[in-house]
């Protein structure tokens, strides 16, 4: 009897544009009638508050910049956030183990990753890498979105919760202030490539997820399916997939 096993390892690469900000320094806060020796007042950063005869730097709390004003006075309260772009990517579950592959049933596995981006105008996630292979024989990547078919060599993914061939996978989780989406979003032609439950696809280099603007943490689950035929050679089928996450500006 030929025994077949399969697994995929997920690694990640993050690409982000870097910007150098000009150096700045804090000057003494003063007017013709008033002067501060310290550069700030309160807990926040250097946010200007002023009127006709008065100027100060005020900070209240750490919840963000807010404005309060009257006819003669205004204050901007809260910490000043950095303008530097940040893109954070983490593969939180990297080994997708299919276990024993059989021509009579579909093997499934999952892996998860998270993305956070700040002050860029969103991001795009691509997945690259060859399908699982053994001794030069690769399972066929599903180049069109389709159902899993046991007995036919297939390798595919999606990013949603599925009920077939079994209940597995999860829909993306945007948590608080996340704006992640599958493909390039619900109005894009590629949205259904990886967002249709129980249908799978794998075209290396396609965008599988994105965000249209700065986003809090989004957790994605990749659902994998693998099928073999009765004549698929026995062996351990392995694959390394790479996630390429690029900030957009």
HUTABEL-V648565 format. One record per pair of residues at least 12 apart in sequence whose C-alpha atoms are under 7 Angstrom apart, sorted by the first residue. I is the first residue (numbers start at 1). GAP is how many residues later the second one is. Records with the same first field share a line. If there is no record, write none. Layout:
I->GAP  GAP
//
This chain:
2->232
3->231  232
4->96  97  230  231  232
5->93  94  95  96  230  231  232
6->91  92  93  94  95  126  230  231  232
7->89  90  91  230  231  232
8->87  88  89  124  230  231  232  233
9->85  86  87  230  231  232
10->84  85  230  231  232
11->83  230  231  232
12->79  230  231  232
13->230  231  232
14->75  230  231  232
15->230  231  232
16->71  230  231
19->65
26->13
27->12
29->26  27
30->25
31->23  24
40->17  18
41->16  17  18
42->16  17  18
43->16  17  18
44->14  15  16  17  18  34  35  36
45->14  34  35
46->12
47->12  29
48->28
49->25  26  27
50->23  24
51->21  22
58->17  18  19
59->18  19  20
60->17  18
61->17  18
62->16  17
63->15  16
64->14  15  16
65->12  13  14  15
66->12
83->36
84->35
85->33  34  35
86->31  32  33
87->29  30  31  160
88->27  28  29
89->25  26  27
90->23  24  25
91->21  22  23
92->20  21
93->18  19  20
94->17  18
95->16
96->13  14  15
97->12
101->127
102->126
103->47  48  124  125  126  127
104->46  47
105->45
106->44  59  119  120  121
107->118  119  120
108->116  117  118
109->114  115  116
110->59  111  112  113  114
111->110  111  112
112->108  109  110
113->106  107  108
114->103  104  105  106
115->102  103  104
116->99  100  101  102
117->97  98  99
118->96  97
119->95
120->93  94  127  128  129
121->91  92  93  127  128
122->89  90  91  92  93  125  126
123->87  88  122  123  124  125
124->83  85  86  87  121  122  123
125->82  83  84  85  118  119  120  121
126->79  80  81  82  117  118  119
127->77  78  79  114  115  116  117
128->76  77  113  114  115
129->75  111  112  113
130->109
131->24  108
132->105  106  107
133->104  105  106
134->101  102  103  104
139->14  15  16
140->13  14  15
141->13  14  15  61
142->12  13  14  59  60
143->58  59  60
144->57
145->48  54  55  56
146->53  54  55
147->51  52  53
148->51
150->77  78
151->76  77  78  79
152->75  76  77
153->74  75  76
154->72  73  74
155->47  70  71  72
156->44  45  46  68  69  70
157->37  43  44  45  65  66  67  68
158->36  37  42  43  64  65  66
159->12  35  36  61  62  63  64
160->12  35  37
161->36
162->35  36
163->35
164->34
169->52  53  54
170->51
171->50
172->46  47  48  49
173->45  46  47
174->43  44  45
175->42  43
176->40
177->38  39
178->37  38  39  40
179->32  36  37
180->30  31  38
181->28  29  30
182->12  13  26  27  28
183->24  25  26  27
184->25  26
194->14
//
